[in-house]
Amino acid sequence: MSIRLGIVGAGTIGSVHAAGITAAGHEVAAVADVDRAKANLLAARHARAHATDRIEVLLADESIAAVVIAVPNRWHKDLAVAAMRAGKDVLLEKPMGLDAAECRELNEVAAATGRVLQIGMANRFTAVGQEAKKIAESGDLGHVYHAKAHLVSRRGVPGLGGWFTTRSLSGGGVLIDTGVHLVDLLLWLMDFPRVERISGRVYSIFGKRMEDYVYESMWAGPPRFDGVCDVEDSAHAMLHFAGGGTLDLNVSWAINMPACNIQGGGMMGLFGDRGGVTFELFGDHLDVATQRYGRNVDTRVMLPEVDQFKEQVVAFVRCVETREEPCAHGQQGQCVQSILDAIYQSSEKQQEVTLERKK
Ligand SMILES: NC(=O)c1ccc[n+]([C@@H]2O[C@H](COP(=O)([O-])OP(=O)(O)OC[C@H]3O[C@@H](n4cnc5c(N)ncnc54)[C@H](O)[C@@H]3O)[C@@H](O)[C@H]2O)c1
């Protein structure tokens, strides 16, 4: 059945969500953005959508069952809490919150109000993400003892000087922006093993003298040299799982890596004692390493194109209708966020951090 959804935040990803909602056969009923012109622009692309610059107007509309929240990170928690208290189910963009404490509060409100809270982990819904999950669950890899998440750009700081690089609005840099996707994806593929210890380092190199930054590309627009950049542009961490096993994370918005070594979609990998699988984040195939007939065999699995934002909203609406727990639920969001918090903490203390065991 088709449902009516509202979108809060009519920026880059709000527009992508709107297209995903339409592709999934649902209706964009309203668009709220503090910038009225942006709300108008996005609403104009959806015949029956109304625009507002006041979220309360959208939340008061009882014909709207659910909302997608796609605003800068600073407002994720406050707006998602307001939406759940107003009786709306919520698909909340990543990161779930600025830190694990915010995530905990979101989970408490979701439990108290009985609302569906799905976190926007769209990479779980790509063709490679879905196929990697099938392979991970098949047992063909044997015991998976190591995972790798590597994604770097030469010069790709999003909107240098804007909200992405202003800690008070974003909560951090590339780790909370991109690292959050990678940690979530790999942990999900591994069925969320308990992380026991973390050693991490984050670096803020390219924002120190913004005028020296050689601009190449940014999805959030060209640099604003009069703005703020007080977040990290690289993060490197080793996660140690209880009972052994590791995840090696390398993520950079900007790093002096020669272009010949940069793959657009990076390299994600799961490595087991019987096989391994690697893939690019936005790729059209996975490569699987196994042994057959006494030889090492590589298999390339080609995949059809998938609209991850359509698939994400299909999964979300199914939960809205059935009230089942979403695939990317708030407890997982909180777990991922506590790992990011620990990486920042480890970097600041320059020592390994032990994660508290969940009671
Ligand atoms: N899943 C993904 O792959 C992905 C990709 C990009 C961004 N994101 C996430 O989506 C969110 C938005 O990112 P973006 O790139 O679209 O940013 P953006 O700057 O392009 O858009 C944000 C929009 O929110 C509006 N806004 C700001 N404060 C608001 C408020 N209090 N109430 C209503 N509207 C408000 C702004 O006017 C702007 O139009 C971020 O949390 C980001 O991390 C996710």
The ligand as an SDF file (V2000), in Angstrom:
LIG
                    3D

 44 48  0  0  0  0  0  0  0  0999 V2000
   23.2410    8.2720    3.5060 N   0  0  0  0  0  0  0  0  0  0  0  0
   24.0880    8.9510    2.7770 C   0  0  0  0  0  0  0  0  0  0  0  0
   24.7560    8.4130    1.9150 O   0  0  0  0  0  0  0  0  0  0  0  0
   24.2210   10.4340    3.0250 C   0  0  0  0  0  0  0  0  0  0  0  0
   24.7870   11.2470    2.0350 C   0  0  0  0  0  0  0  0  0  0  0  0
   24.8730   12.6130    2.2880 C   0  0  0  0  0  0  0  0  0  0  0  0
   24.4100   13.1400    3.5050 C   0  0  0  0  0  0  0  0  0  0  0  0
   23.8890   12.3050    4.4480 N   0  0  0  0  0  0  0  0  0  0  0  0
   23.4090   12.8370    5.7420 C   0  0  0  0  0  0  0  0  0  0  0  0
   22.2110   13.5860    5.5010 O   0  0  0  0  0  0  0  0  0  0  0  0
   22.1630   14.7440    6.3180 C   0  0  0  0  0  0  0  0  0  0  0  0
   22.0150   15.9580    5.4290 C   0  0  0  0  0  0  0  0  0  0  0  0
   23.1420   16.0530    4.5680 O   0  0  0  0  0  0  0  0  0  0  0  0
   23.0570   16.8800    3.1890 P   0  0  0  0  0  0  0  0  0  0  0  0
   24.2890   16.5600    2.4390 O   0  0  0  0  0  0  0  0  0  0  0  0
   21.7470   16.6610    2.5320 O   0  0  0  0  0  0  0  0  0  0  0  0
   23.1520   18.3600    3.7590 O   0  0  0  0  0  0  0  0  0  0  0  0
   22.6570   19.6790    3.0440 P   0  0  0  0  0  0  0  0  0  0  0  0
   23.3890   20.7910    3.7000 O   0  0  0  0  0  0  0  0  0  0  0  0
   22.7330   19.5440    1.5650 O   0  0  0  0  0  0  0  0  0  0  0  0
   21.0980   19.7610    3.4280 O   0  0  0  0  0  0  0  0  0  0  0  0
   20.6460   19.9330    4.7310 C   0  0  0  0  0  0  0  0  0  0  0  0
   19.3160   20.6960    4.6550 C   0  0  0  0  0  0  0  0  0  0  0  0
   18.7670   20.7620    5.9770 O   0  0  0  0  0  0  0  0  0  0  0  0
   18.2200   22.0780    6.1630 C   0  0  0  0  0  0  0  0  0  0  0  0
   18.1650   22.3180    7.6080 N   0  0  0  0  0  0  0  0  0  0  0  0
   19.1670   22.6840    8.4340 C   0  0  0  0  0  0  0  0  0  0  0  0
   18.7110   22.7370    9.6940 N   0  0  0  0  0  0  0  0  0  0  0  0
   17.4050   22.3960    9.6720 C   0  0  0  0  0  0  0  0  0  0  0  0
   16.4070   22.2760   10.6690 C   0  0  0  0  0  0  0  0  0  0  0  0
   16.6800   22.4970   11.9480 N   0  0  0  0  0  0  0  0  0  0  0  0
   15.1440   21.9340   10.2890 N   0  0  0  0  0  0  0  0  0  0  0  0
   14.8720   21.6960    8.9790 C   0  0  0  0  0  0  0  0  0  0  0  0
   15.7970   21.8070    7.9810 N   0  0  0  0  0  0  0  0  0  0  0  0
   17.0430   22.1490    8.3410 C   0  0  0  0  0  0  0  0  0  0  0  0
   19.1630   22.9850    5.4060 C   0  0  0  0  0  0  0  0  0  0  0  0
   18.5510   24.2230    5.0890 O   0  0  0  0  0  0  0  0  0  0  0  0
   19.4700   22.1430    4.1700 C   0  0  0  0  0  0  0  0  0  0  0  0
   18.5540   22.3790    3.1210 O   0  0  0  0  0  0  0  0  0  0  0  0
   23.4360   14.7150    7.1400 C   0  0  0  0  0  0  0  0  0  0  0  0
   23.1730   14.1620    8.3950 O   0  0  0  0  0  0  0  0  0  0  0  0
   24.3850   13.8100    6.3780 C   0  0  0  0  0  0  0  0  0  0  0  0
   25.2720   13.1140    7.2320 O   0  0  0  0  0  0  0  0  0  0  0  0
   23.7780   10.9760    4.2100 C   0  0  0  0  0  0  0  0  0  0  0  0
  1  2  1  0
  2  3  2  0
  2  4  1  0
  4  5  1  0
  4 44  2  0
  5  6  2  0
  6  7  1  0
  7  8  2  0
  8  9  1  0
  8 44  1  0
  9 10  1  0
  9 42  1  0
 10 11  1  0
 11 12  1  0
 11 40  1  0
 12 13  1  0
 13 14  1  0
 14 15  2  0
 14 16  1  0
 14 17  1  0
 17 18  1  0
 18 19  2  0
 18 20  1  0
 18 21  1  0
 21 22  1  0
 22 23  1  0
 23 24  1  0
 23 38  1  0
 24 25  1  0
 25 26  1  0
 25 36  1  0
 26 27  1  0
 26 35  1  0
 27 28  2  0
 28 29  1  0
 29 30  1  0
 29 35  2  0
 30 31  1  0
 30 32  2  0
 32 33  1  0
 33 34  2  0
 34 35  1  0
 36 37  1  0
 36 38  1  0
 38 39  1  0
 40 41  1  0
 40 42  1  0
 42 43  1  0
M  CHG  2   8   1  16  -1
M  END
$$$$
